[in-house]
Amino acid sequence: MKHLIPALATLLCVSFLSQANTVAAGKTILARGEVLATDASSAQQRNLKRRDTVFGVDRITTGEKSKAQFSMSDGGLIALKENSELNIASYEFDTATQQGSASIELIKGGLRSISGVIKKNGGAYNVKTPVGSIGIRGTHFELQLLGGDMYVAVWDGAIDLTLNDQSVVSLGSNEPFSFAHITSLGDVIKTTQAPAVFTQNIVAINSDNEANSESEQQSLAADNTSENNTDADTLLADVYVEQQFQALSNASLIDQIAQRQGILNYQATRFDVLSSLGEVSDFSMSMSVDFDNGTVPDGEISFNDAGGNWYAAYSGFIDLTKLDLAVTFASHNNNKAAGEIDAIFLNNADTITGDFSLSEISNPAVNASGAFRLEP
């Protein structure tokens, strides 16, 4: 027993020093499926869940049909796709001086990243990949490793990719191309269109066009509820796209969403709906958001036009500041229908705004679409 006590004291001391020297790199804002973090110094493993801290010594892996998203200490964002492996070699940020540096390595799979204050203030931010190292010039970019090849998309800003043969590939703003496919042999294929492996549709907005504040954008949406304004749906869609990009870059909103707890029910407070059959009436829309599990268990849309009642049920989950939604059932009168819904959080997650489209499966010319604003 006398020999055991000093040994335990030494073990506790080593453990304390190890934790004290571990730098918190960020927090988990979404962990869906199998998301595992391995401490590089101790080889200890832990399953990550929402609100868990990630450290500057972690190697993070996602399993089949799994995904993870992280809000980094400098306000940057990293989203990992399924079957991915990311090594956080170092991630240090001083909140007092607003300075820091970061080095991460994508070993397999894919990631999407929006750089934060470190890069904005001129700090070193390096991303290593099997085909080369990426230097960031303030950006929102995406990578996908597939069969020894790497696909690159720069949605905003620019990157310089130094390949293993030391040649440099520049993509993004002020460059002829924003997308590239680097083969396992080192061949570089630049394109003006996003490679098919990137399934999402991200619209990059030049910073010169971001003068409208969030409240001004909401005012634009609110002012276009007239059924007589045939351009209302186009204008609201444009406003929504800009809100989507700006909200995606809003780290504070992501933190606010991550801190929410419980289930909150939202109802439509403003809307603008157009139907191919004319006037629309009796619109209602609801959405239930489970912040603890990061899901949308259920939601419904209902309204009438000259052809009868439109109805859609949907569900989904929280994805950063947007909601990844899918229509699970839709109909128009007695006809089956299909549709899509896009939505994002605003105003500390007290508001959900977005748009939808519905159409009959057997007769797509019969359709309806609109924009909405939901609040508790």
C-alpha positions in Angstrom: 0.0 0.0 0.0 2.9 2.4 0.8 4.3 1.8 -2.6 0.9 2.2 -4.3 0.2 5.7 -3.0 3.3 7.3 -4.6 2.6 5.5 -7.8 -1.0 6.8 -7.9 0.2 10.3 -7.1 2.7 10.2 -9.9 0.0 8.9 -12.3 -2.4 11.7 -11.3 0.3 14.3 -11.7 1.2 13.1 -15.2 -2.5 13.1 -16.1 -2.9 16.6 -14.8 0.1 17.9 -16.7 -1.0 16.2 -19.9 -4.4 17.9 -19.6 -2.9 21.2 -18.7 -0.7 21.1 -21.8 -3.6 20.2 -24.1 -5.0 23.1 -26.1 -8.7 23.2 -26.8 -9.0 23.6 -30.5 -12.8 23.9 -30.7 -16.1 22.4 -29.9 -18.3 19.8 -31.5 -21.6 21.3 -32.9 -22.7 18.1 -34.7 -21.8 14.5 -34.3 -24.0 12.1 -36.3 -23.3 8.4 -36.3 -19.8 7.2 -35.4 -17.5 10.1 -34.6 -14.3 9.2 -32.7 -11.4 11.3 -31.4 -8.1 9.7 -30.6 -5.5 11.6 -28.5 -2.2 11.5 -30.4 -0.1 11.7 -27.2 -1.9 9.1 -25.1 -3.8 7.0 -27.7 -6.9 7.3 -25.6 -10.2 7.3 -27.6 -13.5 8.9 -26.9 -16.8 9.1 -28.8 -17.6 12.7 -29.7 -21.1 14.1 -29.1 -22.6 17.6 -29.4 -20.8 20.3 -27.3 -17.7 18.1 -26.7 -14.4 19.8 -26.8 -11.8 18.8 -29.5 -8.1 19.4 -28.8 -5.0 20.3 -30.7 -3.8 16.6 -30.4 -6.9 14.9 -31.7 -7.2 12.6 -34.7 -10.9 12.6 -35.6 -12.6 9.9 -37.6 -16.1 9.5 -39.0 -17.7 6.1 -39.9 -20.1 5.0 -42.5 -23.1 7.4 -42.9 -21.6 9.6 -40.2 -20.6 13.3 -40.2 -19.2 15.9 -37.8 -19.0 19.6 -37.6 -16.8 21.7 -35.4 -16.7 25.4 -34.3 -13.0 26.2 -33.9 -11.5 28.5 -31.2 -10.9 31.3 -33.7 -14.4 31.2 -35.1 -13.5 29.0 -38.0 -15.7 26.1 -39.1 -14.7 22.5 -40.1 -17.2 19.9 -41.4 -16.1 16.3 -41.8 -18.0 14.0 -44.2 -18.5 10.3 -43.7 -15.6 7.8 -43.7 -13.1 10.7 -43.1 -10.0 11.1 -41.0 -8.7 14.4 -39.8 -5.6 15.0 -37.8 -5.5 18.3 -35.8 -1.7 18.7 -35.6 -2.0 22.0 -33.9 -4.6 24.7 -33.4 -3.7 27.6 -31.1 -5.5 30.9 -30.7 -5.0 33.7 -28.2 -8.3 35.4 -27.6 -6.6 38.4 -26.0 -4.2 39.2 -28.9 -6.5 37.6 -31.6 -3.4 35.8 -33.0 -2.7 32.2 -33.6 -1.8 29.4 -36.0 -3.3 26.2 -37.1 -2.2 23.0 -38.9 -4.6 20.2 -39.8 -4.2 17.2 -42.1 -6.9 15.4 -44.1 -5.9 11.8 -44.2 -8.9 10.4 -46.0 -12.5 11.3 -46.9 -13.6 14.9 -47.2 -14.0 18.2 -45.4 -15.5 21.6 -45.8 -13.8 24.6 -44.0 -14.4 28.3 -43.4 -11.3 30.0 -42.0 -11.7 32.2 -39.0 -9.8 35.0 -37.2 -6.4 33.2 -37.4 -6.2 33.7 -41.2 -8.1 37.0 -41.1 -5.3 38.5 -38.9 -2.5 37.0 -41.0 -1.7 33.9 -39.0 -0.4 30.7 -40.5 -3.1 28.2 -41.5 -2.0 25.1 -43.2 -3.9 22.1 -44.5 -1.9 19.0 -45.4 -3.3 16.3 -47.8 -1.8 13.2 -49.5 -1.3 15.2 -52.7 0.2 18.4 -51.2 -0.1 21.2 -48.7 -2.7 24.0 -48.9 -2.0 27.6 -48.0 -5.2 29.7 -47.4 -5.8 33.2 -48.4 -9.0 33.8 -46.5 -11.5 31.3 -47.8 -14.3 28.8 -47.8 -13.2 25.6 -49.5 -13.9 21.9 -49.7 -11.8 18.8 -50.3 -12.6 15.2 -51.2 -10.2 12.3 -51.4 -11.4 9.5 -53.6 -9.5 6.5 -54.9 -6.1 8.2 -54.6 -7.4 11.4 -56.3 -8.3 14.7 -54.7 -11.0 17.1 -55.7 -10.9 20.7 -54.7 -13.6 23.4 -54.6 -13.1 27.0 -53.5 -16.4 28.6 -52.8 -15.0 31.9 -51.6 -11.5 33.4 -51.3 -8.5 31.6 -52.7 -6.0 28.8 -51.9 -2.5 27.9 -53.1 -2.0 24.1 -53.3 1.7 23.1 -53.3 1.8 19.6 -54.8 4.3 16.9 -53.8 6.5 17.8 -56.8 6.6 21.4 -55.4 4.5 22.9 -58.3 1.8 25.3 -57.1 -1.9 25.3 -58.1 -3.8 28.5 -57.3 -7.6 28.5 -57.2 -10.4 30.9 -56.3 -10.8 34.6 -56.4 -8.7 36.4 -59.1 -7.8 33.0 -60.5 -9.1 31.6 -63.8 -10.5 28.5 -62.1 -12.1 27.7 -58.7 -12.2 23.9 -59.0 -9.7 21.2 -59.7 -9.1 17.4 -59.9 -5.7 16.2 -58.9 -5.1 12.6 -60.0 -3.0 10.0 -58.1 -0.3 10.5 -60.8 -0.1 14.3 -60.0 -2.0 15.5 -63.1 -4.0 18.6 -62.5 -7.4 19.2 -64.2 -8.8 22.6 -63.6 -12.5 23.4 -64.2 -14.9 26.2 -64.0 -17.7 23.9 -62.8 -17.8 22.1 -59.5 -16.8 18.3 -59.7 -19.8 16.0 -59.3 -18.4 14.7 -56.0 -19.5 18.0 -54.4 -23.3 17.5 -54.1 -24.1 20.7 -52.3 -24.9 24.0 -54.0 -23.0 26.8 -52.3 -23.3 30.3 -53.8 -20.2 32.4 -53.2 -20.9 36.1 -52.6 -18.2 38.7 -53.2 -17.5 40.7 -50.0 -18.3 43.9 -51.9 -21.9 42.7 -52.2 -22.4 42.0 -48.5 -23.3 45.6 -47.5 -26.9 44.7 -46.6 -27.3 43.9 -42.9 -29.3 41.0 -41.7 -32.2 43.3 -40.6 -32.2 45.0 -44.1 -32.4 41.6 -45.8 -35.3 40.6 -43.5 -37.0 43.9 -44.3 -36.7 43.2 -48.0 -38.3 39.8 -47.5 -41.1 41.2 -45.3 -41.9 43.9 -47.9 -42.5 41.4 -50.6 -45.6 39.5 -49.4 -48.0 41.0 -51.9 -49.6 38.4 -54.2 -49.6 40.9 -57.0 -45.8 41.1 -57.1 -44.8 38.5 -59.6 -41.1 39.1 -58.8 -41.5 38.4 -55.1 -40.4 34.8 -55.2 -37.3 35.6 -57.2 -36.3 38.5 -54.9 -36.9 36.5 -51.7 -34.9 33.6 -53.1 -32.0 36.0 -53.8 -32.2 37.4 -50.3 -32.3 33.9 -48.9 -29.1 32.9 -50.8 -27.2 35.8 -49.4 -28.5 35.2 -45.9 -27.5 31.5 -46.3 -23.9 32.4 -47.1 -23.6 35.0 -44.4 -25.2 32.8 -41.7 -22.9 30.0 -42.6 -19.9 32.2 -41.8 -21.5 33.4 -38.5 -19.6 31.6 -35.8 -21.5 33.3 -32.9 -24.8 32.1 -34.3 -23.4 28.5 -34.5 -22.4 28.8 -30.8 -25.9 30.0 -29.9 -27.5 27.1 -31.7 -25.1 24.7 -30.0 -26.2 26.1 -26.6 -29.9 25.6 -27.2 -31.7 22.8 -25.4 -35.0 21.0 -25.6 -37.6 21.0 -28.4 -38.9 24.2 -29.9 -41.9 24.5 -32.1 -41.9 27.1 -34.8 -44.9 28.5 -36.8 -45.2 30.6 -39.9 -45.4 34.4 -39.2 -44.7 35.6 -42.7 -44.9 33.9 -46.1 -45.2 34.5 -49.8 -46.6 31.6 -51.9 -47.2 31.4 -55.7 -49.2 28.6 -57.4 -49.4 27.7 -61.1 -53.2 27.5 -60.5 -53.6 31.1 -59.2 -54.5 32.4 -55.8 -53.4 30.7 -52.6 -55.2 30.7 -49.3 -55.2 29.2 -45.8 -51.4 28.8 -45.6 -49.9 27.2 -42.5 -46.5 25.8 -41.7 -45.0 24.3 -38.6 -41.6 22.9 -37.7 -40.4 21.1 -34.6 -36.7 21.4 -33.8 -35.0 19.1 -31.3 -31.8 21.0 -30.3 -30.6 18.3 -27.9 -30.3 15.7 -30.8 -29.8 18.2 -33.6 -32.8 17.0 -35.5 -36.1 18.2 -37.1 -38.5 15.4 -36.0 -41.4 16.7 -38.0 -42.8 19.6 -40.0 -45.8 20.3 -42.1 -46.9 22.7 -44.9 -50.5 23.1 -45.9 -52.4 25.6 -48.2 -55.1 25.7 -50.8 -55.3 26.8 -54.5 -57.9 26.3 -57.2 -56.9 22.6 -57.6 -57.4 21.7 -54.0 -55.2 21.3 -50.9 -51.4 21.2 -51.0 -49.8 19.2 -48.2 -46.2 18.3 -47.4 -44.6 16.5 -44.4 -40.9 16.8 -43.8 -38.0 16.1 -41.4 -34.3 16.5 -41.2 -31.4 17.7 -39.0 -29.4 20.8 -38.0 -26.4 21.4 -40.3 -24.3 24.4 -38.9 -26.7 27.3 -39.2 -28.9 25.7 -41.8 -31.5 22.9 -41.7 -31.0 19.9 -43.9 -34.6 19.0 -44.7 -36.3 16.3 -46.8 -39.9 16.0 -47.9 -41.2 12.6 -46.7 -44.7 12.9 -48.1 -46.5 15.4 -50.4 -49.8 15.6 -52.2 -52.0 18.0 -54.1 -55.7 17.1 -53.7 -55.6 13.4 -54.6 -52.4 13.5 -56.6 -49.0 12.5 -55.2 -46.4 15.3 -55.2 -42.7 15.9 -54.6 -40.8 18.8 -53.3 -37.8 20.5 -51.7 -37.3 22.7 -48.6 -34.3 24.9 -47.7 -34.1 26.8 -44.4 -31.6 28.6 -42.1 -31.5 30.0 -38.6 -31.3 33.7 -37.9 -31.7 36.0 -34.9 -30.0 33.7 -32.3 -32.0 30.8 -33.7 -35.3 32.6 -32.8 -36.1 32.8 -36.5 -36.1 30.3 -39.4 -36.3 31.6 -42.9 -36.2 29.7 -46.2 -38.1 28.6 -49.3 -39.9 25.6 -50.7 -41.1 24.1 -54.0 -43.8 21.5 -54.6 -45.1 19.9 -57.8 -47.4 17.0 -58.8 -45.4 13.9 -59.8 -47.6 13.0 -62.7 -48.0 16.6 -63.9 -45.1 18.8 -62.9 -46.7 21.8 -64.6 -49.0 21.9 -61.6 -46.7 23.4 -58.9 -46.3 25.9 -56.1 -43.4 27.6 -54.4 -42.8 30.2 -51.8 -40.7 31.8 -49.1 -41.4 31.7 -45.4 -40.4 33.0 -42.0 -41.0 30.9 -38.8 -40.9 31.9 -35.2 -41.8 30.2 -31.9 
